[in-house]
Amino acid sequence: MLKKYFWLVFLLFLFFPFTENILDYFIGDNDGIVTKWGLHDKIFWIHIWGVAISLTIWAWLSKNFLLANLSATVWLWILVEIIFSFLVPSASSPFNSTGNYGEIFKKDSLIGYQLTPLGEGTATKVTLANDTVYDVTYHIDAHSRRLTPNNHDSLSNYALFFGGSFTFGEGLHGHETMPSLFTKYTQQYNSYNYGMSGCGPHQMYAFFENNLVQPTIKEKNGSCFYIYIADHINRMNGTVNNMFSFGETHPRYVLEEGEMVRKGSHKSGHPAIFRYFFELASKSNILLYFGMLNKPITLGDPIENTAKLIGAAKKLHQKQFGNDNFYVVIYPSEDTAIIPYLEKEKITVIDLSHLFGPLDYRLHPRDLHPTKEGNELMIKELVERLKTQ
């Protein structure tokens, strides 16, 4: 009897992770995630060990040559994974961080996540030697944007800033961010900071696609700036790493017949069986060692996809605001491979990649977010370049 039905034990372990998806189908919102039912690392590896052990016993009981070879392959893979676990660099942080910054983010079905309106988040980062890297408070306005303290009713133009944590101003006070400095050095624009940590052009497109920007801007004339760093290509296309971390709820856009189409989130936008193997891959020390977990998940050209999405955002900005003052600003020291693709989309690029080096004007050698001085140098150069546009 045991020999005849042990394959059921193997299937039980094999399909155990899909419990989450079955629950989601019947009682959830079909986004691939059931609150409090997510599989944690330890449970996931119990599943893997269960598959390996049950497969081995099944092969032994059935005396099946193919099952025996499959079992040996699984155990060999586990052994190699254990060996590579000693080869991958330590993930330990050189900092101690405190504060409630993470609590001001809220899940959002359109954007992925947004900042809590009128929220206030504190963030302190110190080195293990107890040297302070930053100690700041982030203030959020009524429309989920980081507050720009020097905006004023007397200014008649708008400046929209999109991007990630560089744009947001991680580790900086409100008056030290790029949008705030842009208002300071132009004295013509009220700046609006749509930057958020971990975000990219897919959030910018989602803001415009769902018309979440124009109704909140009182000025009729102005410009839109996207602050670009190379990692935004990975964020937009999705990687195994960000699928199971900050990018889990990010909107997923794919190119279909020349149009950008929303396909759920970076996690829910893939079939359940794909999500299972992606999660399996996310735990792999082998793939981590060879840098495969940060490769874009796309059948097309990830750079072209990113440029086309930015181009689609430009068109929506033009439609909603009635002007084509849309710029992609290449952050200093960032890779410029995307520029020809952006120019093909007829996007004006302001290339500041040679303004300073990759370790200049950073908060810390292990925290490469820009300092106030780096932002000032960049914004002053941006203002000068705009005079020639």
Secondary structure, 3 states (H helix, E strand, C coil): CHHHHHHHHHHHHHCHHHHHHHHHHHHCCCCCCCCCCCCCHHHHHHHHHHHHHHHHHHHHHHCCHHHHHHHHHHHHHHHHHHHHHCCCCCCCCCEEEECCHHHHEEEECCCEEEECCCCEEEEEEEECCCCEEEEEEEEECCCCCECCCCCCCCCCEEEEEECCHHHHCCCCCHHHCHHHHHHHHHCCEEEEECCCCCCCHHHHHHHHHCCCCHHHCCCCEEEEEEEECCHHHHHHHCCHHHHCCCCCCCEEEEEECCEEEEEEECCCCCCHHHHHHHHHHHCCHHHHHCCHHHCCCCCCCHHHHHHHHHHHHHHHHHHHHCCCCEEEEECCCCCCCCHHHHHHCCCEEEECCCCCCCCCCEEECCEEEECHHHHHHHHHHHHHHHCCC
